[in-house]
Amino acid sequence: MLKFQYYKLLRSPEGAKKVSLGFAIGFGLEMLVIYTASLVYVIFYPIVRLVKGSFPAAVIGNIIGKISFLPVVLFPLAYALGKMIYPFHVQKIYHEPFTISDLFSSHIFTILKSLLQSEVYVLIGMTIFGVVFGVVSYFVVHYLYEKNRKLRLKNRKKRVREPLVQI
């Protein structure tokens, strides 16, 4: 079944564009996952479908972004970039530690606001890194996809030219 989905992905009419667009979105959105308290997954599927990208490729790009630990490594750079772009002082909201039962209470929006507002510099920086890495990964995956397609076409033509040997 997995092999069938792989072939379906490779043979789709707009294959290179769909795959590279899906991968780029998945990889780019991974940069925002930690700093939005995983709220970015709420818009993950709709964004991939809206731009007509490949959802399996987006998931693969997201997983590769997770494995690479780039969001963790880029944290100090994202903070500095965000502070440079948004130089205004952000008032930090100090909140008490919350429990799971607080998540299901009416205080959920206060908790989410305090989480997002306390890291606004990092959020701005990681958004920029996500866009940059998404654009770069689009072109890399598109190139690799086209190279693989041409190699498969060349191998197929070579097999057709070889005469059948009869015993």
FENMOGI-V7599 format. One line per field, one symbol per residue. phi: phi as a letter, one per 20 degrees, with the letter a starting at -180 (. if undefined). burial: 1 if it has 24 or more other ideal C-beta (glycine too) atoms within 12 Angstrom, else 0. A space follows every 50 residues. Layout:
BEGIN
phi->???
burial->???
END
This chain:
BEGIN
phi->.fffffffffdfgdgffffffffffffffffeffedlmffffdfffffff emeefgfffffffffffflffffegffffffffffdfffdfeeecfgddf fffeefefffffffffffcffffffffffffffffffgffffffffffff ffffffffffffffede
burial->00000000110000110111111111111111111100010001001100 10111111111100100001100100011011000000000000000000 00000000001001110011111111111100110011001100100000 00000000000000000
END
